[in-house]
Amino acid sequence: MTQLEKLTLFYDGACPLCQAEILFLSGRNQAGLLDFIDINSEKFDPALVGVSCEAALAAMYGQFASGTLIEGVAVFPEAYRRANLPTLAWIFSIRVLQPCWRMCYRFFAKHRHAISNLFGPLALRLVKSKSSATSK
């Protein structure tokens, strides 16, 4: 098995669904192969990353430890691989589904705050309750 390179995910901390996904992934990050940076925080340096805040708000970005950037749907299978979620990684890697995933992701990215206002609070509660139940 090949060694996976560490991946930093740049996410919108003002988006409850994004927060829920990051909380979920961080709970599965036992191997320490994922880092998370809220693009609204002082930890996000657009000059260092090579992605403006506006671009990072428009699409999900990830950066491997080597400095290579990935964007959009390509981030998800890489993140899921590192979070030991092989089935999700495989689903998001299926070549024939890529056009569908890209279309769905573009729609979500454009409307994430409206979608997140509807589903984000519930998603956050579910992830938080699951993480507190497993930590007991």
C-alpha positions in Angstrom: 0.0 0.0 0.0 1.3 3.5 -0.9 1.9 6.1 1.7 -0.7 8.9 1.5 0.6 12.5 1.5 -0.9 14.9 4.1 -3.7 17.0 2.7 -4.9 20.4 4.0 -8.5 21.3 3.4 -9.5 25.0 3.0 -13.1 25.3 4.1 -15.7 28.0 4.7 -16.2 28.1 8.5 -19.3 30.3 8.0 -21.1 27.5 6.3 -22.8 25.0 8.7 -22.7 22.1 6.2 -19.0 22.8 5.6 -18.4 22.8 9.4 -20.3 19.5 9.7 -18.2 17.9 7.0 -15.0 19.1 8.6 -16.1 18.0 12.0 -17.0 14.6 10.6 -13.6 14.3 8.8 -11.6 15.5 11.8 -13.3 12.8 13.9 -12.0 10.2 11.4 -8.5 11.7 11.1 -6.8 9.1 13.3 -3.8 8.8 10.9 -3.3 12.6 11.0 -3.3 12.9 7.3 -5.7 15.8 7.2 -5.3 19.4 8.3 -8.1 22.0 8.2 -8.0 25.7 7.7 -11.0 28.0 7.8 -10.6 30.5 5.0 -12.2 33.1 7.1 -9.5 32.8 9.8 -6.1 34.5 10.2 -4.5 31.0 9.5 -5.5 31.3 5.8 -2.8 33.1 3.8 -3.9 33.5 0.2 -0.4 34.5 -0.9 1.1 31.4 0.7 -1.6 29.0 -0.7 -1.9 30.7 -4.1 -5.7 30.9 -3.9 -7.6 34.1 -3.2 -10.2 34.2 -0.6 -12.8 34.8 -3.3 -11.7 31.7 -5.2 -11.6 29.7 -2.0 -15.2 30.8 -1.3 -16.3 29.7 -4.8 -14.8 26.2 -4.6 -13.3 23.7 -2.2 -9.5 23.6 -2.3 -7.0 21.2 -0.9 -3.3 21.3 -0.8 -1.0 18.4 -0.5 2.1 18.6 1.7 4.2 18.9 -1.5 2.3 22.1 -2.3 0.2 20.7 -5.1 -3.3 22.3 -5.1 -6.5 20.4 -6.0 -9.9 21.9 -6.4 -13.6 21.1 -6.5 -14.8 17.5 -6.6 -11.2 16.2 -6.8 -10.8 17.2 -3.2 -13.4 14.8 -1.8 -12.0 11.4 -2.7 -8.6 12.5 -1.5 -10.1 13.6 1.8 -12.2 10.5 2.2 -9.2 8.3 1.5 -7.3 10.0 4.3 -10.2 9.7 6.6 -10.4 5.9 6.1 -13.6 6.1 4.1 -12.7 3.9 1.1 -16.3 3.5 -0.2 -16.9 7.3 -0.3 -13.5 7.8 -1.9 -14.3 5.2 -4.5 -17.8 6.7 -5.3 -16.3 10.1 -5.8 -13.5 8.7 -7.9 -15.8 6.8 -10.4 -14.8 8.3 -13.8 -18.2 8.1 -15.5 -19.8 10.0 -12.5 -17.4 12.9 -12.6 -19.6 15.1 -14.9 -22.5 14.6 -12.5 -20.4 15.2 -9.4 -18.9 18.4 -11.0 -22.4 19.7 -11.9 -23.8 18.9 -8.4 -20.8 20.5 -6.8 -21.0 23.7 -8.8 -24.7 24.0 -7.8 -23.9 23.4 -4.2 -20.9 25.8 -4.1 -23.0 28.5 -5.7 -25.9 28.0 -3.3 -24.1 26.6 -0.3 -25.3 29.2 2.2 -29.0 28.8 1.3 -28.6 25.0 1.3 -26.7 25.2 4.5 -29.3 27.3 6.2 -31.8 24.5 5.5 -29.7 21.5 6.3 -26.6 22.7 8.1 -27.9 23.0 11.7 -29.3 19.5 11.6 -26.1 18.1 10.1 -24.0 19.9 12.7 -26.2 18.5 15.5 -26.0 15.0 14.1 -22.2 15.1 13.8 -21.7 16.7 17.2 -24.0 14.2 18.9 -22.3 11.3 17.2 -18.8 12.6 18.1 -19.8 13.1 21.7 -21.4 9.6 21.9 -18.3 8.0 20.6 -16.0 9.9 23.0 -17.9 8.7 26.1 
